[in-house]
Amino acid sequence: MKFSTLFFLLFSYWGLIAQSSGPPKDLEIMIRAVEFGSIAHVAYGENGTYLASSNQGDIIFSDVGTGHVIRQIKTDMLTFKDLTISANGDFMASISFYSAAADAVTHRGTLSLKPLSGKNEENKFIRLWDMSSGTYRWLKGHEKEVKLIKFDRKGKLLASAGKKDIIIWDIQSGQLKKRVAGGGDAHKKTISALAFSPDGRYLASAGADKVIKIWEIESGALFKTLSGHSARAISLRFSADGMQLLSGGEDKKLILWDWTTKSKQVFSGHKKNIVKAGFRPSEQGLVSIAEDGTLRLWDIQTGQNEIIPLPARPKQEKDIAVDFSPSGQYVAFTYYD
């Protein structure tokens, strides 16, 4: 059986202390081996106390403190493309490729079989899981493949992106709330990242057309368009107060936006694509992880960065999956092929 290793990086709430050589002394790296095949996605759960990871056939929930598996959802021949957990931990959403005729859900020792809706429809639908019961319902609204999913920070809304269209879902009812990103304002190329503002009023989207768009959720209208990347952005995150937006992309740049005025601050240093970026707990600095095998800690005022080498990537593993805990205190990542 193939082993996948999850790496948990712990950041002190007091910020990371730079040293003349080596990683900051309050950076702790904990390594956990998970024996459930190749992990392709990771997502933090409620308050960052547990982590969900997916592979072909399973979703595994691990305790962040111990690394122990606390729950497992088994499915029949599913390959997951994305998963996300609501801020209150009540719901999880997932998108996947077509599986066999039924899938098995394991919850507290029970097993039930449920038929899928159709052989060629799997990638158009979203599974919305009730975490207390382990059951799910289908969200149907996209005409073509769903690419990305993202909960808002209040656990009330879910955004899903197709190639160029975006749907906002009401989580409690499971009903379509609003279609955005339509018509002439839509991205010209495939959507690559989503992020809700903390108050749930706005949604940011990035695309292969190299622009970031800010959408007003209530009206579905385009509010702002931000230009600055020379390649697609694949990471978006709002600051806790919602005043700033952080983007990182395949141009190796990290951009901090005052999105209401469109002013920006650019951070350069990574040698390969940035896959995830966020705000450090104190919000006095930034953190980014890239395919160059480094995590960098950025000082917003000076633009300087501290380089933290990541554990070596196995030769057969081509990609990296990353997620930040809700508080920004933890980073979890894994390599996969």
N, C-alpha and C positions, 0 to 999 in steps of 0.2 A: 504493500500500500504506500502511495506517495505521501510524504509529509509536507505540510505547509507551515511556515513559521510566521506568526504575528509578532510584530515589534511594537511595544508600547513605550512612548516617550513621555515622561512626566515633566511638566514645567511648573516651577514654583510660582505661587501667586505673587511673590515679591519680585518677579522678573528674573531673568537669567543674568548671571554675573560673568562678565567677560574676563578672561585670563590671558596671559601672554602666550601661552601655548596649551593645546589640548582643549577639550570641550569644557564649558562652564561647569563649576563644581556642583551646582544644584540641578543638573540635568541627569535624570536617571533613566537607563534603558533596561526594560524588563523583556525577556524573550520567552515566548510560549509556543510550544509545538502543538498543532491541532491535526489529529489523524483522520481527516475527512476529505482527502483529495485536494486538488488545486483550488485555492481561494481566489476569486476574481473580484469581489466587492467587499467593502467593510463599511459599517454605519454604526454610529453610537446611539444608544438608547437613552432612556429617561435619566437626566442628571449626569450622564456620562458614567453610570455605574456598571453598565454592561455593553457589550459590543456584539453586533450581528455581523456574521460573515457568510458569504454564499459561494457555492461552487456548483458543479453539475450534480443535481439531485438532492441538495441539502441546504437549509439555512440553519446556522449554528449560533447559539447565543452563549457568550463566554463572560464570566465575571472578570472585570478589569483588574481587580486587586489580586486574584488568585490564578487567573487564566483557566479555571475549571469550566467545563461545559455545564451550563445550568438548564439548557433546553435545546431541543432540536426539532426542526420541521423537515420531514422527509418527503420528497416528491419523486415522481417517476420520470426520469430522463428529462428534467428541465435544465436548461442552461440560462442562468440569470444574467440579465444585462444591467440591471440597476436595482437598488433597494434603498429605502429611506424610512426612518422611524419618527413618529410625531413627537413633539417636545414633551407632551405629558405621558408618553409611553403607552397610550391606549391603542394606537394604530401603527401598522407597518404597511407600506406599499411596495410592490415589486413588479417588475416587467421581465419577461423571459421569452426565449424562443419556444417553438412548438415542442410539445412532449408527446407521450403515448396517449392512449384513449382515456386514462384516468390518472389522478394523482392521489397519493396517500398522505394524510396529515397526522402526525404523531403529537399528541398533547396529553401530558400526565398519564402516560401508559395506555392511552386509547388509540385506536386506529380506525379511520373512516375513509371511504372511497367516494370521490365525487367526479362526475364526468366533466370533461372539458367541453367548451362550447362548440369548437369546430377545429378541424385539422389545420386549416390555413389561417385561422383567426388569432392565434395566441399572441403574436407580436403586435396586434392592434389594441389589445386590452390591457388593463391594469388590474392586478389583484390587490384589493384593499383588505388587509387582515385585521380582525379583532383580536388583540393580544390576550385578552382574558379567556376567550373560548378556543382560540387557535383556528377558527373558521375564517373564511374570506367570502367576499362578494366581488363581482366583476364591475369595473367601470368601463363603459363603452361609449365612445364618442369620436375617436380618431378614425379616419377612413384608411389611413396607412400606418406604417410601423411607428410605435412610440419609442422615442430615443432617450428621454430623460424624465425623471420625476423628482419633485422636491416639496416637502411640507413647509408651511409657514412656521414662525417661531411660537405661535400660540396654539398650534395643533388643531386649527379649525379649517384650514384650507390646504389643498394639494394642487400643485401645478404640474402639468404634464406637457411635454413638447414632442411634436412630431418632427418631420423634417423642417417645416417652416411655420407650423401652426402651434398655438399654445391654448390649452384648456385649463380653466380654474374650476376645481371641484369643491363642493361643500362636503366635509368629511362625515358629519353626523348623519346626513340624509343619503350620502352617496350620489347626489344629483349634480349635474353639470350646472355651474353657477354663471360662468362667463367664458366666451371665446374671445381671445385677444390675439394680437399679432396677425391680423387679417388684412386683406386688400393690399394697397400700395405701400403701406407702412411695414409690411412683413419683411423679415430677413430675406435677403436675396439668395443665401446659401444656407446649408444645414445648421440648425441651432446646436450649440456645443456646451452651454452652461446656463443655469438658472439660479436666482437668489431672491428671496422675499426680503423686503424692508422689515425691521423689527415691529413696526406698528401694523403690518399687514396691508398697507394701503397701496404699495407699489411692488412691482416685480421687475427684476433686471434679467435680461437675456443677452447672451453673446452668441455670435455665429461665425461660420467660416467666411462670411463677407467682411470680417475684421472690425465690425462695429458692435457696440453695446447699446441696447435699447432699454429704456425705462418705461414701463407700462403702468397706467393708472388702472387698478383692478376693478373698481366700482363701475367705471364707464367702459373699460376695455380699450381706451384710447392711448395712443403713443404720447408720452410726456416729454422725453428727452432722447436724443441720440448722441452717443459719446464716441468720438473717433480718436485713436491714438496708438492702437496696436497695428503692427505690420503683418500679423498672422492672427489666426483665430485665438481668442481667449478661451481657456478650458477650466478656469476657476473664477468664481465670483463670490464675494462675501461682503455684506454690509457691516459697518461698525455697530456696536451695541446701541448707540444713540441714533443711528440711522443717517447721520450727517455725511458719512463717507462711504465709499464703495471701493473695494480692493479687487483688482483683476490681475490674473497671471495667465501667460499663454505660451504659444508655440514660437513666439518671437523672442523668448527667454527674458522678457521684460515683466516687471511687477509695476503696476500703476495704481496709485492712490488718488481717487477722484473726490473732489467736492462736486457731487453730481448735480447739485442745483445750479451751480454757476459754470460747470464744465471745466473748471480749473483742475490741473492734474500735477502730480509729482511722480517722476519715473525713476525706478530703481533697476540698475543693471548689474550683472555679475554672474548669473548662472550660465553654464556652458551649453545646456540642453533645455528642452521644453520644461516649463514649470507646470506641475500637475496639480498642486494644491497650495493655497495661500490663505492666511488668516491673520487675525489680530492677536497679539500676546495678551495674557490676562489683564495686565495693567492698561492695555491699549496705548502704551507709550512706545510700542514697537510692533514690528510685523514679523511673521514667520512664513517661510516658503520651502517647499520640497520640490525637487526637480529630478529629471531623468539622468542628470549628471552624477547622481549618487550622493548629493549633499542636501542638508537642511541648512538654511541660512536665517540668521536673526538680524533684523534690520533696525537701525536707529532712524526714526522718522526725521529728526532734526538735522542730522549730518549726512544721512544717506549711506553711511558705512554699514558693513555687515560682518558678522561673526560666522565662520564656516564650521559646521558640524558634519564630519563624514558619517554617512550611514553604513550599517553593516553591509558587507559585500553582497552584490547581487549574484545569485547562481547563474551560470552560463546559459542554462536552458530557459531561464525566466526573462521574458522580453519586456513586460509591463509592470507598473507599480500601482497599487490601489491604496488610497489614503483617505482618512477622515479625521476631523478635529472634534473633540468633545464639545458639548454646548457651552461650557465655561471657557473653552480655549486652553484649559490646563493640560489636556492630554492630546497626543497625536498617535494614531495607530496606522500602521502601514504593512503591506505584504507585497512580495513579488509574485508574479504569476505569468504563465505562458499563454 
